[in-house]
Amino acid sequence: MSVDPGICGMKARIIVEKRNVSVNVNIESKCSDVKAFSSNLKSLSINEVLKPLSENRIYREAAKFLRHPSCPIPCAVLKAIEVELGLALKKDVHLTFCS
């Protein structure tokens, strides 16, 4: 999955691979915050990523490393995991500001 987060210009590529009862996550980005975030997400149990947002490991790790709370990368990671696990269909997501 590729992500264009907007004004920062720090595009990212998210790769997720299912491994039995876990998923491996790798995020390629030039953003140092996203790199730090990615380093703590290498292997996640399926149970960790299916929890509500306040208990979800992806969002807890994002809170530690990402300076911008509106960064779309955590949401994209979760969406990529859901697709890899067969819990969601591949469909692009768009955020569009109305004029």
Residue pairs with C-beta under 8 A, 6 or more apart in sequence:
1 13
1 14
1 16
1 76
1 79
1 80
1 83
2 11
2 12
2 13
2 14
3 11
3 12
3 13
3 14
3 72
3 73
3 76
4 11
5 11
5 12
5 71
5 72
5 73
6 72
8 31
8 68
10 29
10 30
10 31
10 34
11 29
11 30
12 27
12 28
12 29
12 31
12 34
12 73
12 76
13 27
13 28
13 29
14 25
14 26
14 27
14 73
14 76
14 77
14 80
15 25
15 26
15 27
15 28
15 80
16 23
16 24
16 25
16 26
16 77
16 80
16 81
16 83
16 84
17 23
17 24
17 84
18 84
18 85
19 43
21 45
21 46
22 43
22 44
22 45
22 46
23 43
23 44
23 46
23 49
23 81
23 84
23 85
24 42
24 43
25 38
25 41
25 42
25 43
25 44
25 77
25 80
25 81
26 38
26 42
27 34
27 35
27 37
27 38
27 41
27 73
27 77
29 35
29 38
29 73
33 65
33 66
33 67
33 71
34 65
34 66
34 71
34 73
36 65
37 61
37 62
37 64
37 65
37 66
37 73
37 74
40 61
40 64
40 65
41 57
41 58
41 61
41 77
44 57
44 58
44 81
46 85
48 56
48 57
48 58
49 56
49 57
49 58
49 78
49 81
51 57
53 59
56 78
58 74
58 77
58 78
58 81
59 74
62 71
62 73
62 74
66 73
66 74
72 95
75 93
76 93
79 88
79 93
82 88
83 89
83 90
